[in-house]
Amino acid sequence: MEKTSNRFRGEILTKIYKVWLTRKFLPIFIAEIIILSAVIYGLARLVFFKKVIENAMRMEIVNASGIFKYLALAFARTPMLTKTLIVALVILLALLVRLITQGILRWILVRKNYFGKPDSR
């Protein structure tokens, strides 16, 4: 009897997770990807990344610790719009990584039926 109720509980939690995934996770995930793409597109129109990377690699060859100074100076000398887009990009990437890891963790817990295991009393 105990095994049946635990299996039933695990099946219910799996269904609840699927509903959560389609109603909560996917729309937010898709919206973040769209916003992130727009920010990256806007940033790419303002900054010529090939030149920034070439200059950073030149600095790396000359002085390994100088790359951080170069990146800090490059960021300080950019226009305010570019700085805003860079900060927005970093924040969106952090939120996207957090959302993906939370989704994967929940999927793993439901997949292994973690919530359906009997209590050890």
FENQUI-V853970 format. One record per residue. N is the residue number from 1. RES is the residue in one small letter. SS is DSSP state (a for helix, b for strand, c for the rest). D_FIRST is the distance of its C-alpha to the first C-alpha in whole Angstrom. Layout:
[[N,RES,SS,D_FIRST] [N,RES,SS,D_FIRST]]
This chain:
[[1,m,c,0] [2,e,a,4] [3,k,a,6] [4,t,a,5] [5,s,a,6] [6,n,a,9] [7,r,a,10] [8,f,a,11] [9,r,a,12] [10,g,a,14] [11,e,a,15] [12,i,a,17] [13,l,a,18] [14,t,a,20] [15,k,a,21] [16,i,a,23] [17,y,a,24] [18,k,a,26] [19,v,a,27] [20,w,a,29] [21,l,a,30] [22,t,a,32] [23,r,a,33] [24,k,a,34] [25,f,a,34] [26,l,a,36] [27,p,a,39] [28,i,a,40] [29,f,a,40] [30,i,a,42] [31,a,a,44] [32,e,a,45] [33,i,a,46] [34,i,a,48] [35,i,a,50] [36,l,a,50] [37,s,a,52] [38,a,a,54] [39,v,a,55] [40,i,a,55] [41,y,a,58] [42,g,a,60] [43,l,a,60] [44,a,a,61] [45,r,a,64] [46,l,a,65] [47,v,c,65] [48,f,c,66] [49,f,a,63] [50,k,a,65] [51,k,a,68] [52,v,a,66] [53,i,a,64] [54,e,a,67] [55,n,a,69] [56,a,a,65] [57,m,a,66] [58,r,a,69] [59,m,a,69] [60,e,a,66] [61,i,a,69] [62,v,a,71] [63,n,c,69] [64,a,c,65] [65,s,c,65] [66,g,a,67] [67,i,a,64] [68,f,a,63] [69,k,a,66] [70,y,a,67] [71,l,a,64] [72,a,a,64] [73,l,a,68] [74,a,a,67] [75,f,a,64] [76,a,a,67] [77,r,c,69] [78,t,c,67] [79,p,c,68] [80,m,a,65] [81,l,a,64] [82,t,a,63] [83,k,a,61] [84,t,a,59] [85,l,a,58] [86,i,a,57] [87,v,a,55] [88,a,a,53] [89,l,a,52] [90,v,a,51] [91,i,a,49] [92,l,a,48] [93,l,a,47] [94,a,a,45] [95,l,a,43] [96,l,a,42] [97,v,a,41] [98,r,a,39] [99,l,a,37] [100,i,a,37] [101,t,a,35] [102,q,a,33] [103,g,a,32] [104,i,a,31] [105,l,a,29] [106,r,a,27] [107,w,a,27] [108,i,a,26] [109,l,a,23] [110,v,a,21] [111,r,a,22] [112,k,c,21] [113,n,c,17] [114,y,a,19] [115,f,a,17] [116,g,a,14] [117,k,c,14] [118,p,c,12] [119,d,c,15] [120,s,c,16] [121,r,c,17]]
